[in-house]
Amino acid sequence: MSLLRKIIVLLSFLAFQTTVLFAQEKPAAGEAELKAVEGIWLTKEGKSRIKIQPCDDSLCNEIIWLRSPNDKNGNPQADVLNQNEKLRGRPVLGIAILLKMKRIRDNIWQGWIYDPEKGKAFQGHARLITADKMEIKGCHDFLPICKTHIWKKVGEAPAN
């Protein structure tokens, strides 16, 4: 990687972290914003669907569908890579992957993103781009490495 590219990556990372550090909490979200984020969201490459519902200024969520719900032995996919050994036997279906996501500005929530394919949680944010597109961005703790995915809304969340 060239020096210029390294500098650009580092500056991008620092800009993201500065936003995180100095973000001020916003007043309660409006009804339209809450309605827009609520629903069923298809993740990157269509591997899973996440049900998202607003919980005050946080996002309640859970994996409700997997393209490959069973492992090679025909058993339900388990969270086998989780860094916490006690959680490795839990089923992936039902796991919350947007963790401690607090609203910091209109249409932006910040917190942690759990990736069951890696067994790790990353600092990040969820940003509602349009009523049917959401940006999910996760970054390593101390490295200027971030990944951004676009989720697509595919349905409304059923009432509990």
Short mmCIF file of the C-alpha atoms (twelve columns), coordinates in Angstrom:
data_MODEL
# 
_entry.id   MODEL 
# 
loop_
_atom_site.group_PDB 
_atom_site.id 
_atom_site.type_symbol 
_atom_site.label_atom_id 
_atom_site.label_alt_id 
_atom_site.label_comp_id 
_atom_site.label_asym_id 
_atom_site.label_seq_id 
_atom_site.Cartn_x 
_atom_site.Cartn_y 
_atom_site.Cartn_z 
_atom_site.pdbx_PDB_model_num 
ATOM 1   C CA . MET A 1   0.000   0.000   0.000  1 
ATOM 2   C CA . SER A 2   1.427   3.371   -0.976 1 
ATOM 3   C CA . LEU A 3   2.143   6.010   1.643  1 
ATOM 4   C CA . LEU A 4   -0.523  8.319   0.201  1 
ATOM 5   C CA . ARG A 5   -3.136  5.565   0.406  1 
ATOM 6   C CA . LYS A 6   -2.127  4.811   4.019  1 
ATOM 7   C CA . ILE A 7   -2.506  8.485   4.914  1 
ATOM 8   C CA . ILE A 8   -5.932  8.684   3.268  1 
ATOM 9   C CA . VAL A 9   -7.103  5.557   5.099  1 
ATOM 10  C CA . LEU A 10  -5.776  6.879   8.411  1 
ATOM 11  C CA . LEU A 11  -7.448  10.279  7.930  1 
ATOM 12  C CA . SER A 12  -10.751 8.595   7.038  1 
ATOM 13  C CA . PHE A 13  -10.536 6.483   10.178 1 
ATOM 14  C CA . LEU A 14  -9.711  9.501   12.361 1 
ATOM 15  C CA . ALA A 15  -12.626 11.455  10.879 1 
ATOM 16  C CA . PHE A 16  -14.987 8.581   11.737 1 
ATOM 17  C CA . GLN A 17  -13.595 8.294   15.275 1 
ATOM 18  C CA . THR A 18  -13.853 12.067  15.806 1 
ATOM 19  C CA . THR A 19  -17.512 11.902  14.811 1 
ATOM 20  C CA . VAL A 20  -17.973 9.114   17.329 1 
ATOM 21  C CA . LEU A 21  -16.259 11.012  20.151 1 
ATOM 22  C CA . PHE A 22  -17.967 14.348  19.652 1 
ATOM 23  C CA . ALA A 23  -21.428 13.247  18.586 1 
ATOM 24  C CA . GLN A 24  -24.115 14.723  20.780 1 
ATOM 25  C CA . GLU A 25  -27.307 12.869  21.395 1 
ATOM 26  C CA . LYS A 26  -30.258 14.174  19.484 1 
ATOM 27  C CA . PRO A 27  -33.751 14.715  20.871 1 
ATOM 28  C CA . ALA A 28  -36.160 11.819  20.499 1 
ATOM 29  C CA . ALA A 29  -36.682 10.554  16.983 1 
ATOM 30  C CA . GLY A 30  -39.761 11.564  15.061 1 
ATOM 31  C CA . GLU A 31  -42.486 9.057   14.261 1 
ATOM 32  C CA . ALA A 32  -41.640 9.013   10.529 1 
ATOM 33  C CA . GLU A 33  -37.982 8.199   11.260 1 
ATOM 34  C CA . LEU A 34  -38.945 5.363   13.613 1 
ATOM 35  C CA . LYS A 35  -41.436 3.958   11.108 1 
ATOM 36  C CA . ALA A 36  -38.820 4.060   8.329  1 
ATOM 37  C CA . VAL A 37  -36.200 2.059   10.259 1 
ATOM 38  C CA . GLU A 38  -38.729 -0.511  11.479 1 
ATOM 39  C CA . GLY A 39  -38.981 -3.579  9.273  1 
ATOM 40  C CA . ILE A 40  -37.252 -6.601  7.796  1 
ATOM 41  C CA . TRP A 41  -33.829 -5.882  6.285  1 
ATOM 42  C CA . LEU A 42  -31.901 -8.095  3.867  1 
ATOM 43  C CA . THR A 43  -28.177 -8.102  4.639  1 
ATOM 44  C CA . LYS A 44  -25.208 -8.102  2.300  1 
ATOM 45  C CA . GLU A 45  -25.379 -10.772 -0.368 1 
ATOM 46  C CA . GLY A 46  -28.800 -11.822 0.923  1 
ATOM 47  C CA . LYS A 47  -27.341 -14.123 3.567  1 
ATOM 48  C CA . SER A 48  -29.758 -13.155 6.337  1 
ATOM 49  C CA . ARG A 49  -32.757 -11.052 7.262  1 
ATOM 50  C CA . ILE A 50  -32.817 -8.846  10.321 1 
ATOM 51  C CA . LYS A 51  -35.983 -7.635  12.022 1 
ATOM 52  C CA . ILE A 52  -35.430 -4.116  13.357 1 
ATOM 53  C CA . GLN A 53  -37.738 -2.269  15.701 1 
ATOM 54  C CA . PRO A 54  -37.082 1.006   17.486 1 
ATOM 55  C CA . CYS A 55  -36.705 0.811   21.263 1 
ATOM 56  C CA . ASP A 56  -36.691 4.373   22.563 1 
ATOM 57  C CA . ASP A 57  -33.534 5.790   20.932 1 
ATOM 58  C CA . SER A 58  -32.011 2.344   20.325 1 
ATOM 59  C CA . LEU A 59  -32.551 -0.337  17.719 1 
ATOM 60  C CA . CYS A 60  -33.928 -3.698  18.850 1 
ATOM 61  C CA . ASN A 61  -33.119 -6.377  16.314 1 
ATOM 62  C CA . GLU A 62  -32.672 -10.055 15.676 1 
ATOM 63  C CA . ILE A 63  -31.724 -12.416 12.883 1 
ATOM 64  C CA . ILE A 64  -35.011 -13.962 11.728 1 
ATOM 65  C CA . TRP A 65  -33.918 -15.807 8.561  1 
ATOM 66  C CA . LEU A 66  -30.747 -17.364 7.168  1 
ATOM 67  C CA . ARG A 67  -30.172 -18.452 3.590  1 
ATOM 68  C CA . SER A 68  -28.285 -21.447 5.026  1 
ATOM 69  C CA . PRO A 69  -30.026 -22.131 8.348  1 
ATOM 70  C CA . ASN A 70  -28.269 -25.469 8.963  1 
ATOM 71  C CA . ASP A 71  -24.638 -26.478 9.228  1 
ATOM 72  C CA . LYS A 72  -23.039 -29.273 7.196  1 
ATOM 73  C CA . ASN A 73  -24.447 -31.853 9.643  1 
ATOM 74  C CA . GLY A 74  -28.012 -30.589 9.264  1 
ATOM 75  C CA . ASN A 75  -28.079 -28.884 12.686 1 
ATOM 76  C CA . PRO A 76  -29.215 -25.270 13.122 1 
ATOM 77  C CA . GLN A 77  -26.333 -22.826 12.594 1 
ATOM 78  C CA . ALA A 78  -24.699 -22.050 15.946 1 
ATOM 79  C CA . ASP A 79  -22.586 -19.062 16.957 1 
ATOM 80  C CA . VAL A 80  -19.472 -21.288 16.963 1 
ATOM 81  C CA . LEU A 81  -16.921 -18.508 16.382 1 
ATOM 82  C CA . ASN A 82  -18.094 -16.265 19.226 1 
ATOM 83  C CA . GLN A 83  -15.153 -15.027 21.308 1 
ATOM 84  C CA . ASN A 84  -17.196 -15.811 24.421 1 
ATOM 85  C CA . GLU A 85  -17.041 -19.600 24.734 1 
ATOM 86  C CA . LYS A 86  -20.303 -19.673 26.726 1 
ATOM 87  C CA . LEU A 87  -22.189 -18.266 23.715 1 
ATOM 88  C CA . ARG A 88  -20.797 -20.627 21.084 1 
ATOM 89  C CA . GLY A 89  -23.695 -23.073 21.315 1 
ATOM 90  C CA . ARG A 90  -26.473 -20.527 20.871 1 
ATOM 91  C CA . PRO A 91  -28.386 -20.590 17.598 1 
ATOM 92  C CA . VAL A 92  -27.603 -17.807 15.131 1 
ATOM 93  C CA . LEU A 93  -31.330 -17.324 14.517 1 
ATOM 94  C CA . GLY A 94  -32.491 -14.858 17.145 1 
ATOM 95  C CA . ILE A 95  -29.114 -13.177 17.724 1 
ATOM 96  C CA . ALA A 96  -29.079 -9.377  17.877 1 
ATOM 97  C CA . ILE A 97  -26.274 -8.059  15.681 1 
ATOM 98  C CA . LEU A 98  -26.766 -4.295  16.098 1 
ATOM 99  C CA . LEU A 99  -25.628 -3.868  19.699 1 
ATOM 100 C CA . LYS A 100 -26.111 -0.822  21.929 1 
ATOM 101 C CA . MET A 101 -27.099 1.211   18.865 1 
ATOM 102 C CA . LYS A 102 -28.037 4.635   20.232 1 
ATOM 103 C CA . ARG A 103 -29.468 7.392   18.092 1 
ATOM 104 C CA . ILE A 104 -26.936 10.218  17.724 1 
ATOM 105 C CA . ARG A 105 -28.479 12.242  14.888 1 
ATOM 106 C CA . ASP A 106 -31.405 12.069  12.519 1 
ATOM 107 C CA . ASN A 107 -31.378 8.619   10.912 1 
ATOM 108 C CA . ILE A 108 -28.024 7.620   12.488 1 
ATOM 109 C CA . TRP A 109 -27.456 5.121   15.299 1 
ATOM 110 C CA . GLN A 110 -24.048 4.330   16.726 1 
ATOM 111 C CA . GLY A 111 -22.825 1.339   18.686 1 
ATOM 112 C CA . TRP A 112 -21.482 -2.115  17.872 1 
ATOM 113 C CA . ILE A 113 -22.090 -4.565  15.052 1 
ATOM 114 C CA . TYR A 114 -21.728 -8.269  15.793 1 
ATOM 115 C CA . ASP A 115 -20.613 -10.464 12.895 1 
ATOM 116 C CA . PRO A 116 -21.423 -14.134 13.595 1 
ATOM 117 C CA . GLU A 117 -19.281 -15.159 10.596 1 
ATOM 118 C CA . LYS A 118 -16.236 -13.767 12.427 1 
ATOM 119 C CA . GLY A 119 -17.425 -14.115 16.033 1 
ATOM 120 C CA . LYS A 120 -16.505 -10.481 16.736 1 
ATOM 121 C CA . ALA A 121 -18.197 -7.152  17.395 1 
ATOM 122 C CA . PHE A 122 -16.988 -4.005  15.661 1 
ATOM 123 C CA . GLN A 123 -17.560 -0.332  16.419 1 
ATOM 124 C CA . GLY A 124 -19.905 1.122   13.894 1 
ATOM 125 C CA . HIS A 125 -23.093 2.809   12.897 1 
ATOM 126 C CA . ALA A 126 -26.357 2.264   11.104 1 
ATOM 127 C CA . ARG A 127 -27.509 5.091   8.853  1 
ATOM 128 C CA . LEU A 128 -30.880 5.177   7.172  1 
ATOM 129 C CA . ILE A 129 -30.157 6.367   3.619  1 
ATOM 130 C CA . THR A 130 -33.685 6.105   2.256  1 
ATOM 131 C CA . ALA A 131 -36.866 4.432   3.475  1 
ATOM 132 C CA . ASP A 132 -35.605 1.155   1.986  1 
ATOM 133 C CA . LYS A 133 -31.790 1.388   2.238  1 
ATOM 134 C CA . MET A 134 -29.593 1.356   5.312  1 
ATOM 135 C CA . GLU A 135 -25.826 1.718   5.506  1 
ATOM 136 C CA . ILE A 136 -24.132 -0.515  8.065  1 
ATOM 137 C CA . LYS A 137 -20.498 0.402   8.746  1 
ATOM 138 C CA . GLY A 138 -18.185 -1.438  11.118 1 
ATOM 139 C CA . CYS A 139 -14.588 -0.615  12.019 1 
ATOM 140 C CA . HIS A 140 -11.806 -2.404  13.880 1 
ATOM 141 C CA . ASP A 141 -11.033 -0.896  17.283 1 
ATOM 142 C CA . PHE A 142 -7.537  0.405   16.699 1 
ATOM 143 C CA . LEU A 143 -6.998  -0.103  12.990 1 
ATOM 144 C CA . PRO A 144 -8.109  2.176   10.181 1 
ATOM 145 C CA . ILE A 145 -10.049 -0.665  8.588  1 
ATOM 146 C CA . CYS A 146 -13.780 -0.287  8.049  1 
ATOM 147 C CA . LYS A 147 -16.336 -2.136  5.964  1 
ATOM 148 C CA . THR A 148 -19.603 -0.720  4.726  1 
ATOM 149 C CA . HIS A 149 -22.601 -2.758  3.646  1 
ATOM 150 C CA . ILE A 150 -25.939 -1.658  2.286  1 
ATOM 151 C CA . TRP A 151 -28.990 -3.456  3.614  1 
ATOM 152 C CA . LYS A 152 -32.299 -3.378  1.736  1 
ATOM 153 C CA . LYS A 153 -35.687 -3.258  3.373  1 
ATOM 154 C CA . VAL A 154 -37.756 -6.218  2.203  1 
ATOM 155 C CA . GLY A 155 -40.809 -6.032  4.435  1 
ATOM 156 C CA . GLU A 156 -42.546 -4.618  7.424  1 
ATOM 157 C CA . ALA A 157 -41.907 -6.030  10.883 1 
ATOM 158 C CA . PRO A 158 -44.847 -8.098  12.096 1 
ATOM 159 C CA . ALA A 159 -46.555 -6.863  15.229 1 
ATOM 160 C CA . ASN A 160 -45.506 -8.699  18.386 1 
# 
